Every structure is written in structure tokens, then in C-alpha cells.
Amino acid sequence: MAGKTTAERVVETGLVLQERGCLSESSGEDEDFLIKQHTCPFPNVASRNSAVCALDVEFVRRLVGSDARLTTSLLRGDDCCTFHVKPREPASVGRR
């Protein structure tokens, strides 16, 4: 994922989630990137221990290379798990 923009990394992350067997989609531009995961990769474990959700969030964070927050959750009864991804900070312009 090195050298890719946040938008490209979000798309690639959605594809990685699909490769793991999850129904997922990614969207966004500028400062609003979303990854929606419609199926849980760990349904049996998550129903007994929600800590596995934190591991999934960290997995997404590492793939996108920036902050990702879980804003909706299948475990909480939402229709999907939504990861809101903030773009990486732009390079400083005009600094020496």
C-alpha cells in the first residue's frame, strides 16, 4: 500500500476484507471515507467477546494507514459495521 493515496488505500482495504470473505464496500473522497462491512468475519467470537471488534478496527487502521473509527456495528444491531476513515495529514506546504 506504500505510495497510495488515502482513497486508494480505502478501496484496497475493501478488497482485502472481501478476500477475507466479508461483503464490503468502500466509498468517499476528500475528507470523508467510509468502509462498510456487511458481514462479520468473526460472528461466533464477536457474539461472546466484543473485543474482537477492536482487533478488526486495528486491522483496518493498519491497512488504510490512518485513523479509522467504528461508527456503526453489526454487534450493536446496525445493518453493517462502518469504518469512518480520516485521510492522512497532507504534507506541509511551504515549510523549510
C-alpha positions, 0 to 999 in steps of 0.5 A: 500500500506504500505510495497510495493515496488515502482513497486508494488505500480505502478501496484496497482495504475493501478488497482485502476484507472481501478476500477475507470473505466479508461483503464490503464496500468502500466509498468517499473522497476528500475528507470523508471515507467510509468502509462498510462491512456487511458481514462479520468475519468473526460472528461466533467470537464477536457474539461472546467477546466484543473485543474482537471488534477492536482487533478488526478496527486495528486491522483496518487502521493498519491497512488504510494507514490512518485513523479509522473509527467504528461508527456503526456495528453489526454487534450493536444491531446496525445493518453493517459495521462502518469504518469512518476513515480520516485521510492522512495529514497532507504534507506541509506546504511551504515549510523549510 
